[in-house]
């Protein structure tokens, strides 16, 4: 049975998640879709609903005629020029207070100019931040349903991984949680990150195990479940080299659901070295490559003029990760007993996190903890940390007394 593995965390999977969020940012339809399913009536959100600037002040885009690219900005009365990677086009920065309208008229009058336009602004969040009426299925390794940035936007999902409960959509690998945060982490909450479509509803479909691998039957069943349970789109940041009629049928049988998949991380041409499901030629599938911070193809990303439809940011993208277990009740559970036995009146007791957080090799990291306290009068809670040394030396980082409260550090 064919196995399909996820893309390396932080690469093409991120690109597909960001592309998904941009495509299904609202219930009304798509923004910038390269190839939409023929059976779905996707509509572009009207720019008339956007109240921001329509273009960048002080800039125009100019296509000079072949062989007539200016040698300097001064030659065209500009402050600066920069050739774009889009063949023939140049970004022109205007001098002084010259308006965009005036510059467009001036360049159109030049014999060496083939075309000119304003540097228009794409609106995205100024138009919409997504809709809770849109359900996105995250077909992956599960999603941490207790993560405070994800929990508000999650709906009931299912687990198809063999040997595990169907109701357990938790994430033992981290891949799906990271993808979910990019797609739809809650926004404007003063915590963590914000998803591209921060009000969308996400359906966790667990099809990859704790090692990040899954087989055809599991993934195909996940696709089918999502499509038949209200998902308007499925993000599938996974792939493999073998064509599979079962997986293909799971996609083509549901033309009303859009499948957004990753191109791959092998820096190969998918036109000549296929990668699936990217290379399926069904109308309801979009394959996404990864771009870097310079808006160039990421060094690891697959590509393909005929098989890869668009690129989206996929390099060094921060997102949500599964929460560590807290104490002996696990993340999100009440710590009703301590390792010393039941809590007693007029006694000191303790609870210690069961997992160690190790930021070794990372820089500029902040450790945030959230505690939901239900303290009786005269009760207190002291939070301490310790470096990984022996004997262990504990240092207090917070002390909380009396009453019910939420604490974040």
N, C-alpha and C positions, 0 to 999 in steps of 0.2 A: 504494500500500500504506500502511495507516495506521501512523503512528509514535506510540509511547507513550514519554513522557519521565518521568524520575524527579522526585519532589517535591524542593523546595529542601532542601539538607542542613540537618539540625537542626530540621526542622519536622514535618510530618505523617508523614514516613518514620520519624522517631524514635518517634512515637506508636505506629505500627503495630508497630514492632520491640519496644517495651516491652509492648504488649498481647500480642504473640505470646509473649514470654517468660513473662508471667504465666499465659497460658492453658496452655502446654505445659511447665510447670516440672517435671513429673515424668512418668514412664512410665505412672503410674496414671491420668492423665487431666487434667481441667481444673479451674481455680479461677476462678470468676466469669465463665464464658462466657455471652455474651448469647444466641447462637444457635449451637448445635452441629449438626454434620451428623447427619441422622437415622440414617444407616447406621453411625455409629461409636458404640460403647458407651463414652462418656466418663463417668468417675466422679469425683466430688468426693473429694479427699483427706480422710479422716476427721479431724475436729478432735481426736479422742481421742488421736491420735499426737503432738499438740503439747503441750509441757510448760510453755509460757509462760503469762502472765496472759490470762484470757479477755476482760477488758474493762478500760477505763481507770478507775483508782481516782479517786474524787472528782468524777465526771461522770455525768450521765444525759441522755438525749434525750427531750424532752417535746413532745407535740403538743397544744397548747391548742385548745379549741373555738373556732369561728369568732367573731371579735369579742371574744375574751377574752384576748388576748395581754397579759401583765403589763407594767406601765409601768416596773418596775424590778426588780432582783434581790431587793431587800429584800421586795418584795410577795409573793414565793414562798419566802422563807426561804433564799435562795441568796447566794453570794458574787458571782456574775456570770452573765449570760445573754447569748446571742448567737443571733439568728435565722439559720437556715440558708437557703441558696438553694433547698433542697428545701421546697416550699410547706407551711407549717403547722408545721414542726418547729423546735425551739429547743434549743440546747446549753446545759445548765444546769451551772454549776460549783458544787459543794456547799460549805457552810460547815464549818469545823473538821474534825472527824474523823467526820462523818456517813458511814455506809457506803452503798454503792450499793443494797444490799438494803433498807435502811431508807428511803432516799429514794424508791425505786420504790413501796414500800408507801404512803408518805406522799402522793405525787403521785396515785396511783390513787384515794385517798380524796377527792380534791378534785373538786368538781362542775364546775370549769372545765377539766379535763384530759380529753382524749379518749383518749390513749394515752401510755405511757411505757416506755422500755427502757434497758438499759445501753448504753454506748458501746463496742460490741464491737471487739475487735482482730482484724484480718486477719493471718494468720500468715505466709504465703509462705515465706521462708527458714527459719523455725523448724520448718516441716513438711518441706521438701525444697529442695535446691539444684539439682534437675534430675537427669536420668539419661542415661548414655551410650548407653542402648538406644533413645533417641529421636533420630531424625534430622530436622533442620530444614534445608530448602533455602532458600538466600538467593538469590532470582532478582533479579539486580542487575548492577552493573558489574564483578563479580568480587570476590575477597577476597584480601588480601595473605597468602599462605600462609607467609611467613617472619616474620610479626609474632609476637613471643614470647607475647603475650596470646591469640592466636588459634590458633597452630599446634597446641597440644595437643588442641584440640577440633574440628579439621577432618578431614573424610573426603573421599574422592575425588569430585571434581565434573566438570563439563564446560563447554566454551565453545561457544556457538552463534553468536557474532558472525561475520558473513561476512568471509572473507579473513584469518582468524586461526586458529592451530592449535587443534584441539578440546581439546587437553590443557592449554592455557594459560588458567588461571582467575585469573591475576593481575589487579590492579586499577589501571588507569591513570587513573581518574577520582576515586577516593576514597570514592564513595557507598556501595558495597557493604561496604567494610571498616568504615566507620562503623556501618552497620546491624548487621553481624556482631558487633561488640564489644558493642553493647547487648544483643543476644540471648544471646550465649554466650561472652564473654571469660572466660578462666580466672580463678578466684578464689583468694584466700589464697596468692598467690605473691609478695607484696611488690612487685608491679610493676603500673603502669598502672591499668586499671579492672577492674571485675568485671561480668560479664553478668548479666542477670536470671536466666537458667538456666545457671549457670556450669559445669555438667557435661554439657550437651547436646552432641550431635554435629552439626556444621554442614556442609552440602553446598553448596559454591559453584557456582551456576548462572549463568554469565556470559551475559547477554542484552542488556546495554547497552554501547555502545562507549565510547571514550575521551572523548567529549563528553557522555555521559550519555543517549544516545538509542538506541532500538531499535524494530524494526518488529514487526508482528503475528506473522509467521511465526516469527521468532526467539524471541519471548517464548512463544508457544504451544508451540513445540518444547521450550523449557526447562521449562515447566510439566509437560508430558507426561513428559519424562525424569525429573523429580523424583518425580512420582507413581508411576512404574513402577519406581523404583529405591530404594524403601524410605523415602521422606520421609513422615512423618506430617503434616507441615505445610509450607507454602510461605509465606515472607514476601515480598510483592511491593509494595515502596514505589514504585509507579509508577502512571501513569494518563493518560487523555486524554479528549477530549469525544465521541469517536465510538464507538457500539456496534459490536461486531465479533463475528459468529457463530463465527469460528474460535477466538478467545480464549475466548469463552464455552463452547464445546464442550470445550476443553482443561480447563476447570474442572469442568463438569458431568459429564464422562466419568469422573471419578475421585472418586466420593463418599466414598471412604475417606481422602482427604487434605483437610485444612483449609487454605484459602487466606486469609491475613490481609493485607488491602490498606489503602492510605491513602485517606482521604476527599478530600484535595486541599488546596491552599493559596490558593485564590482568595477565601475568605470569602464563598462563595455557598451557596445552599440546593440540595443535590443532589436534593431532591424535585422542584424545578422546573427546575434546570439540571444535567442528568445528568453524571456523571463515571464513566468505566469503567476498571477492572472493578468499582469500588465499587457501581455501581447494578445489577449483575446480581442477580437474585432467587433464586439457587441456595442450597440449604440448607447447603452446605459452604464458605460464604464469610462472613467477618466484615469489615466496613468500620469503620475507626478514625479518629476525629477527634483533634485535638491539644488538650491542656489546658495551662495555664500553671502557674506556681509558686503561684498562688492557687486552684488547682483550678477555674478558670474556663475556658471555651472560649478558646483562643488567638486573638488578633486576626486572624490570617491563615487560620485553619482553616475548611474547609468544614463543613457541618452538614446535618442532614436527619432529621426526626422519623421518617420511614418507611424511609430508605435507609442511614443511618449508625447503627451499632449500639451503639457505646460510644466513650468518649474515654480517652486515656492521656497521660501527660506527654510533651510534644513541643516544649519550648522550653528552650533553653540546657542541653541534655543533653550532657555530655562523653562521648567514646568514642574508639575506636581510629582511627588514620589510617595510611595506607600508610607504610612505612618508607622513608627516603631511601636512595638508592644509596650504598654505602660503598666508597670507593676505586675502583679500576678493575676489580674483580671483580664489583661489584654487591653489594647487600645480601645477606648470608648466604653469600657465596662467599669462598674463600681468596684472599688477596692475595699471590700467589706471585711476582709480578714488580713492579718499581717503574718509574716513568717514566724513571729513569736507566738501565734495563737490569736484568738478573738480579742478585739479591742476591749479594754477594761477601763472602768472609771479610775481617775487619779493615777494613771499609769502612762509611762512613755513607751511608745512602740515605733516600729519603722516598717517601711516598704521600700524595696529597691527595684529599679527598672531591670527587666529581664533581658534586655538587649543593650549592647554597647553601641553608641554612636561614634563612628570612627571617621573623622574628616581628613585623615592623613592623605597627603597628596593634593588636597584642594586648597584654594586660597579664597579670601574674602567671604567666608561662610558665616552666617548668623544662625545660631541655634534658638529656635522658638519652641516654647512649651505652652500648652494650654491645660489648665486644670479647672474642673468644675467642682467647687467645694461645697459641702453641706455640713458646716461646722456648728455644733451646739455652743451655747454660751460657755465661755472660758476655755473652749477648745482652740488649739492653734496648730498650724501646719508650717513646718520649716522645710524648704527645698534646698538641697545641697548637691554639689557636684564634686567630682574627684578626677584627677588625671589618672591615666593608666599606669600607676606605680604601686609598688609593694614596699612597706606597708601602705595601704591606701589612706590618704589624708583628705578629709571632707571639708569643703568650704561652703558656708551658706550663701545662697544667691537670692533668697526671698523668704519672708515670714508673713503669714496670713492668719488673722484671728477672727473668731466670732461671726457666724452668720453665713448665709448662702450667697455665693458670688462666683463670677467667672473671672479667672485670672489668666493673663497672657504675659509672657516675658520674652 
